[in-house]
Amino acid sequence: MEQSLSELPDDVESLRAIIAAQAEELTRQSQRLRSRDTLIEKLKAQLAVLRRARFGTSSEKIERSIEQLELALEDIEAADAEIEVSAGSLSGTREKARPSRQPLPDHLPRQEVVHPAACACPVCGGSDFIRNGEAITEVLDYVPASFRVVRHVQPRFTCKGCDTDIKGTMPSLPIERGKPGAGLVAHVLTAKYCDHLPLYRQSEIYAREGVDLSRSTMADWVGKASALLEPLVAKLRAHVFAGSRLHGDDTPVPVLEPGKGKTKTGRLWTYVRDGRAWGDETPPAVSYFYSPDRKGEHPKAHLVDFSGILHADGYAGFRELYEATQPDKPAAIQEAACWAHVRRKFFDLTTSPGTHPIAEETLVRIGELYDIENAIRGAPPEKRKNIRQRQAKLKIEALRRWWDKMLTELPRASSTAEAIRYAITRWASLCRFLDDGTIEIDNNAAERAIRPIALGRKNWLFAGSDKGGERAAAILSLIESAKLNGLNPESYLRDVLTRIADYPINRVHELLPWNVVEAANQ
């Protein structure tokens, strides 16, 4: 509906008609904006509820709902901006004020583009100017990733005295007799295991840049890089199990069965050492393991040298670990059960048809426990213990008395009664955190470590074998541990792959993520 001045009619009635049409259009646009604002706020409220209810990998329906709402918000907000531009052009006004933006990161490189001013003054035509400052506008831009060829030149010399040939030395490449540099191998590994891009998709992406990298070639790089990183992964795992507090969990992964053309279900196990919640300054780390099934022998083998507290769910395969080997001595591993799993049982009840006042009341009471935990996160162990004893213990004892009363009134086979019994049968391990400030209320640390795997399950089909699962577990251990220590995993892997081939084996621990951070800060 925009018209230039030269196109406007001369008569008053026609101008009035144009103004009336524009006013009507502005009214419609305003109504659409208001309705979109209402819908956006509603969707954001739903997202907030779902995020509060998201407790890990077993709530994948909630994850899918969140993803769908995020996509809906993206489309609505994009349309919202489009309408604002249209409405602004009709009214001749600028877009509505936006919240102030954070300054762009200082660490990013700056490219300066100088825009020359007019050579003559637009008012008087003069050309003699005095500089009185400048206006600077910073925008965040993106330069697509690019390939480059690095030519390693080794000059050759011949000794005049004895005819000995001498040439410059270069560091070993991450892939012996291969063409990829450390940066490319690190990018392939990160794209596959961190960004969930199977190798065949990476091959298609690189082809658009005019670089032919076949899937089989990159698979060869992944295998050789994994072998090169094995000593470092071993040091990482030793660090994880040297602690006395662990979070453990597992998740299914589909794996192709060679020769059968179908998939089987393997398992990925995760063990997290992270004491930041109680002020421990030991670097956090996570170790993954792959197994072709879920037999209890696997966690038993993983934890053979561990002693202390294991935060875990109610998986039966862990039970043997909690049994004492001698009658007069406690078990080397003690269970700390997960209140998030208990809460999830009751949350699931509230999503089914009908009213669930007991479940809703339970969620409120457990939420009060989490409010206490949020307030003491990062505090020293003794302070956490004291506050839990004064505040949380009374609430938990009251919850138990109420549950016992409800069990006498509920049908034994009801879902609510089953959820209550799930908690009561684990009561001692659920209450263990009350007496020890180094124990967490839940196992969310392990579930957070499992979440990236749940997001990239389709990528696991490409592993194609049990060996592929083992390789993925090793590389994921380094990637996720780097993220826990605030590192960009691709930058970290690039640094490690650049140095590890020539690094002394007895000093390979110096390449662990937290040591790399310390070295960079010195």
C-alpha positions in Angstrom: 0.0 0.0 0.0 3.0 2.3 0.0 2.9 5.1 -2.5 5.4 7.8 -3.4 4.4 11.5 -3.3 4.3 11.7 -7.0 1.8 8.9 -7.3 -0.7 10.5 -4.8 -3.9 11.8 -6.3 -4.7 15.5 -6.2 -8.3 15.4 -5.0 -9.2 15.3 -1.3 -11.6 12.4 -1.4 -9.1 10.0 -2.9 -6.5 11.0 -0.3 -9.1 10.4 2.4 -9.8 6.9 1.0 -6.0 6.1 1.0 -5.7 7.3 4.6 -8.7 5.3 5.7 -7.4 2.2 4.0 -4.0 2.6 5.7 -5.7 3.2 9.1 -7.8 0.1 8.6 -4.7 -1.9 7.7 -2.8 -0.5 10.7 -5.7 -1.6 13.0 -5.6 -5.1 11.6 -1.8 -5.3 12.0 -2.1 -4.1 15.6 -4.7 -6.7 16.4 -2.5 -9.4 14.9 0.4 -8.2 16.9 -1.6 -8.2 20.1 -2.8 -11.8 19.4 0.7 -12.9 18.6 2.0 -11.3 21.8 -0.6 -13.2 23.8 0.2 -16.5 22.0 4.0 -16.0 22.5 3.5 -15.4 26.3 1.3 -18.5 26.5 3.9 -20.6 24.7 6.7 -19.2 26.9 4.7 -20.1 30.0 4.2 -23.7 28.7 7.9 -23.9 28.0 8.7 -22.8 31.5 6.4 -25.5 32.9 7.9 -28.2 30.7 11.5 -27.2 31.5 10.7 -27.4 35.2 9.3 -30.9 34.7 12.2 -32.1 32.5 14.2 -34.5 34.6 16.3 -36.5 32.1 16.3 -39.1 29.4 13.1 -40.9 30.5 11.1 -37.7 29.9 11.7 -37.8 26.1 8.0 -36.8 25.4 8.6 -33.6 27.4 11.8 -33.0 25.4 9.9 -33.4 22.1 7.2 -31.1 23.4 9.8 -28.5 24.2 11.4 -28.8 20.8 8.0 -28.3 19.1 7.2 -25.3 21.2 10.6 -23.8 20.5 10.0 -24.2 16.8 6.5 -22.7 17.1 8.1 -19.7 18.9 10.7 -19.3 16.2 8.1 -19.1 13.5 5.8 -16.8 15.5 8.5 -14.4 16.5 9.9 -14.3 13.0 6.4 -13.4 11.7 6.1 -10.9 14.5 9.2 -9.1 13.3 7.9 -9.2 9.7 4.6 -7.6 10.7 6.4 -4.9 12.7 8.4 -3.9 9.6 5.3 -3.8 7.5 3.4 -1.8 10.1 6.3 0.6 10.5 6.5 1.3 6.8 2.8 2.0 6.7 2.9 4.4 9.6 6.2 5.9 8.8 7.4 5.2 12.3 10.4 3.1 13.5 10.1 -0.4 14.9 9.1 -0.6 18.6 11.8 -0.3 21.1 13.7 -3.5 21.8 15.4 -4.4 25.1 19.0 -3.3 25.3 21.4 -5.9 23.9 24.5 -7.2 25.6 27.8 -5.9 24.1 29.4 -8.2 21.6 32.2 -10.4 23.0 35.6 -8.8 23.3 37.5 -11.9 22.3 36.1 -11.9 18.7 38.3 -10.4 16.0 37.2 -7.0 14.7 37.1 -6.0 11.0 36.8 -2.3 10.6 34.9 -0.9 7.6 35.2 2.9 7.2 32.4 4.6 5.3 33.5 7.9 3.8 31.4 10.9 4.4 30.1 13.2 1.6 32.8 15.4 0.0 30.6 18.5 0.1 28.3 19.9 2.8 24.7 19.2 1.9 23.6 22.6 3.2 26.2 25.1 2.0 28.3 23.1 -0.4 31.5 23.7 1.5 34.3 21.2 1.5 36.5 22.3 4.4 35.6 20.0 7.4 36.8 19.6 11.0 36.7 16.0 12.4 34.6 15.9 15.6 34.4 12.2 16.4 32.8 9.2 14.8 29.8 6.9 15.1 30.5 3.2 15.6 28.0 0.5 15.0 29.1 -3.1 15.8 27.3 -6.0 14.2 27.9 -9.7 14.6 28.7 -11.4 11.3 29.6 -14.9 10.3 32.2 -16.1 7.9 31.5 -19.7 6.7 34.0 -22.3 7.8 36.7 -22.8 5.2 39.3 -25.3 4.2 42.9 -24.5 3.7 46.0 -26.4 2.6 49.0 -26.3 5.0 52.3 -26.9 3.2 54.9 -28.3 5.6 58.3 -27.4 4.1 61.3 -29.2 5.5 64.5 -27.7 4.0 67.3 -30.2 3.2 71.0 -29.6 3.8 74.1 -31.6 3.1 77.1 -31.4 5.5 80.2 -30.2 3.6 82.4 -32.1 6.0 80.9 -35.6 5.8 78.1 -35.4 3.2 75.4 -36.2 5.8 71.9 -35.2 4.7 70.0 -33.1 7.2 66.4 -31.8 6.9 64.1 -29.8 9.1 61.9 -31.8 11.4 58.1 -31.4 11.6 55.7 -32.7 14.3 53.9 -36.0 13.7 50.5 -35.7 12.0 47.5 -37.0 13.9 46.8 -39.5 11.0 50.1 -41.1 9.9 50.6 -40.9 6.2 47.2 -39.1 6.0 46.2 -35.8 4.6 44.1 -34.3 7.4 45.5 -31.8 9.8 44.6 -31.7 13.5 41.9 -29.0 13.0 40.1 -31.0 10.4 40.1 -34.3 12.4 38.9 -32.3 15.5 36.1 -30.8 13.4 35.0 -34.2 12.1 35.0 -35.7 15.6 33.1 -32.8 17.1 30.5 -32.7 14.3 29.9 -36.4 14.6 29.8 -36.9 18.4 28.9 -33.4 19.7 26.7 -32.0 16.9 25.1 -35.3 15.9 26.2 -35.1 12.2 26.9 -38.5 10.8 29.8 -38.8 8.5 27.8 -39.1 5.3 26.1 -35.8 6.0 29.4 -34.2 6.7 30.6 -35.5 3.3 27.7 -33.8 1.6 28.4 -30.5 3.5 32.1 -30.5 2.5 31.2 -31.3 -1.1 29.4 -27.9 -1.2 32.8 -26.4 -0.5 34.3 -28.3 -3.4 36.2 -30.7 -1.2 35.7 -34.4 -1.8 35.9 -36.3 1.5 34.2 -39.7 1.4 32.4 -41.2 4.4 34.9 -44.1 4.4 37.9 -41.8 4.5 36.5 -39.9 7.4 35.6 -43.2 9.2 39.2 -44.2 8.9 40.3 -40.9 10.5 37.8 -41.4 13.3 39.2 -44.8 14.1 42.8 -43.8 14.0 42.2 -40.7 16.1 40.4 -42.8 18.6 43.4 -45.1 18.9 45.7 -42.1 19.3 43.6 -40.7 22.1 43.3 -44.0 24.1 46.1 -43.1 26.6 44.4 -39.8 27.4 41.0 -41.4 27.8 42.5 -43.9 30.3 43.9 -41.0 32.4 40.5 -39.3 32.3 38.7 -42.4 33.5 41.2 -42.9 36.3 40.5 -39.4 37.4 36.7 -40.0 37.4 36.9 -43.1 39.5 39.5 -41.7 41.9 36.7 -39.7 43.6 34.5 -40.8 46.4 31.3 -39.4 44.9 29.9 -40.5 41.6 26.8 -40.1 39.5 25.9 -43.1 37.3 23.3 -43.8 34.7 22.8 -45.6 31.4 20.8 -45.1 28.2 19.9 -47.4 25.2 21.6 -46.8 21.9 20.6 -48.6 18.6 23.6 -50.3 17.0 23.6 -52.1 13.6 24.2 -55.8 13.7 26.8 -56.7 11.0 25.4 -59.0 8.4 21.8 -59.0 9.7 20.7 -55.6 8.3 18.8 -54.7 11.5 19.6 -53.0 14.8 20.1 -54.2 18.3 20.0 -52.3 21.5 23.3 -51.6 23.2 23.9 -49.4 26.3 26.0 -46.4 27.0 26.9 -46.0 30.7 28.0 -42.7 32.2 29.8 -41.9 35.4 30.2 -38.2 36.4 32.6 -36.8 39.0 31.4 -33.3 39.8 31.7 -31.8 43.3 31.1 -28.2 42.3 27.7 -28.3 44.1 29.4 -28.6 47.4 32.4 -26.4 46.7 34.9 -29.1 45.7 37.6 -27.6 43.5 38.5 -30.9 41.9 38.0 -30.6 38.1 34.7 -32.2 37.0 34.8 -35.0 34.4 32.6 -37.6 32.8 33.5 -41.1 31.6 31.3 -43.2 29.2 31.4 -46.9 28.5 29.6 -49.0 25.9 28.2 -52.5 26.4 26.2 -54.7 24.0 23.5 -55.3 26.7 22.4 -54.1 30.2 23.7 -56.9 32.4 24.8 -56.0 35.9 28.3 -57.4 35.2 29.1 -54.2 33.2 28.7 -51.6 36.0 30.4 -54.1 38.3 33.4 -54.1 36.0 33.4 -50.3 35.6 33.3 -49.7 39.4 35.7 -52.4 40.5 38.2 -49.9 41.9 35.6 -47.3 43.1 34.5 -46.9 46.7 32.2 -44.2 48.1 28.7 -42.9 47.2 27.1 -43.7 44.0 24.1 -41.6 42.9 21.9 -43.7 40.7 18.4 -44.7 39.8 16.7 -47.9 40.9 18.4 -50.1 38.3 18.6 -53.7 39.7 22.1 -54.2 38.2 23.5 -51.8 40.8 22.1 -53.7 43.8 25.0 -56.2 44.1 27.4 -53.3 44.4 25.7 -52.1 47.6 26.0 -55.4 49.3 28.6 -55.7 52.1 31.2 -58.4 51.5 31.7 -58.8 55.3 29.0 -58.8 57.9 30.8 -56.3 60.2 31.9 -53.9 57.5 29.7 -51.6 55.3 29.7 -52.0 51.6 32.4 -50.3 49.6 29.8 -48.5 47.6 26.7 -47.0 49.1 23.6 -45.9 47.2 22.3 -42.3 47.1 18.8 -42.6 45.5 17.4 -39.9 43.3 14.5 -37.6 44.3 14.1 -36.5 40.7 13.1 -40.1 39.8 10.6 -40.1 42.7 9.2 -36.7 41.6 8.9 -38.0 38.0 6.6 -40.9 39.1 4.1 -38.4 40.5 4.5 -35.9 37.7 3.5 -38.7 35.2 0.4 -39.2 37.2 -0.7 -35.6 36.8 -0.4 -35.9 33.0 -3.0 -38.7 32.9 -6.7 -38.1 32.8 -8.5 -37.5 36.1 -7.7 -35.6 39.2 -4.6 -36.5 41.2 -4.6 -34.4 44.4 -2.0 -36.7 46.2 0.4 -36.5 43.3 0.0 -32.7 43.0 0.5 -32.3 46.8 3.6 -34.5 46.6 5.1 -32.4 43.8 4.6 -29.3 45.9 6.3 -30.8 48.9 9.2 -32.2 46.8 9.5 -28.8 45.2 10.1 -27.3 48.6 13.1 -29.6 49.1 14.5 -28.4 45.8 14.0 -24.8 46.9 16.3 -25.6 49.9 18.9 -27.3 47.6 18.9 -24.3 45.2 19.7 -22.0 48.1 22.7 -24.0 49.3 24.2 -25.0 45.9 27.9 -24.3 46.0 28.1 -23.9 49.8 30.6 -25.9 51.9 29.5 -29.5 52.9 29.0 -28.7 56.6 26.8 -25.7 55.9 24.7 -27.8 53.5 24.3 -30.5 56.1 23.3 -28.1 58.8 20.6 -26.4 56.7 19.3 -29.8 55.5 19.1 -31.0 59.1 17.2 -27.8 60.2 14.9 -27.4 57.2 14.7 -30.4 54.8 14.7 -33.2 57.4 11.5 -32.0 59.0 9.8 -31.8 55.6 10.9 -35.2 54.6 9.7 -36.8 57.8 6.3 -35.1 57.4 6.1 -36.3 53.8 6.8 -39.9 55.0 4.1 -39.8 57.7 1.6 -38.4 55.1 2.5 -41.1 52.6 2.1 -43.8 55.2 -1.4 -42.5 55.9 -2.3 -42.3 52.2 -1.3 -45.9 51.7 -3.9 -47.0 54.2 -6.6 -45.2 52.2 -5.5 -46.0 48.6 -6.3 -49.2 46.6 -3.1 -51.2 46.7 -3.0 -51.6 42.9 -3.5 -47.8 42.2 -0.8 -45.9 40.4 -0.5 -43.4 43.2 0.1 -46.2 45.7 2.8 -47.7 43.4 4.5 -44.3 43.2 4.5 -44.0 47.0 5.9 -47.5 47.4 8.7 -46.8 44.9 9.9 -44.1 47.2 9.4 -45.9 50.5 11.3 -49.0 49.4 14.3 -46.7 48.8 13.8 -44.6 51.9 17.2 -45.0 53.5 19.1 -44.2 50.3 16.8 -41.3 49.5 17.5 -39.7 53.0 21.3 -40.3 52.9 21.9 -36.8 51.5 20.5 -35.3 54.8 23.5 -36.4 56.8 26.2 -35.6 54.3 26.8 -32.3 52.6 28.8 -33.9 49.8 25.8 -36.0 48.6 23.3 -34.6 46.1 19.5 -34.8 46.3 19.3 -36.3 42.9 21.2 -37.9 40.0 20.7 -35.0 37.6 24.4 -34.7 36.9 24.4 -38.1 35.2 21.2 -37.4 33.4 22.6 -34.2 32.0 25.6 -36.2 30.7 23.2 -38.7 29.1 21.1 -36.0 27.4 23.5 -35.3 24.5 23.4 -39.0 23.6 19.6 -39.0 23.7 19.6 -36.1 21.3 21.9 -37.9 18.8 20.5 -41.4 18.8 20.2 -41.5 15.1 23.9 -41.0 14.8 24.5 -44.2 16.7 23.1 -46.2 13.9 26.1 -45.2 11.9 28.5 -46.7 14.5 27.5 -50.0 12.9 29.1 -52.3 15.5 29.9 -52.8 19.2 33.4 -51.5 18.4 31.9 -48.3 17.1 30.0 -47.9 20.4 33.2 -48.3 22.4 35.0 -45.7 20.2 32.1 -43.2 20.6 32.1 -43.7 24.4 35.8 -42.8 24.5 35.6 -39.7 22.3 32.4 -38.5 24.1 34.3 -38.8 27.4 36.8 -36.2 26.2 34.2 -33.9 24.5 31.8 -33.8 27.4 34.6 -33.4 30.0 35.9 -30.5 28.0 32.5 -28.9 28.1 32.2 -29.4 31.8 35.5 -27.5 32.2 34.3 -24.6 30.1 36.2 -25.5 26.9 35.1 -25.4 23.3 35.4 -29.2 22.6 36.6 -28.7 19.0 39.3 -26.3 20.1 40.4 -28.7 22.8 40.6 -31.7 20.5 42.5 -29.6 17.9 45.1 -28.7 20.6 45.3 -32.3 21.8 45.6 -33.9 18.3 48.3 -31.3 17.4 50.5 -32.5 20.3 49.6 -36.0 21.4 51.4 -38.0 18.8 54.8 -36.7 20.0 53.8 -36.2 23.7 55.7 -38.3 26.3 53.4 -41.1 27.5 54.3 -40.5 31.2 53.1 -36.9 30.8 49.9 -37.4 28.8 47.8 -36.3 31.8 49.0 -32.8 31.0 46.6 -32.9 28.1 43.5 -33.4 30.2 41.0 -30.6 29.8 41.6 -28.9 33.2 45.3 -29.0 32.8 45.0 -27.4 29.3 42.9 -24.6 30.9 45.5 -24.0 33.6 48.3 -23.9 31.1 46.4 -21.4 29.0 45.9 -19.1 32.0 49.5 -19.1 33.1 
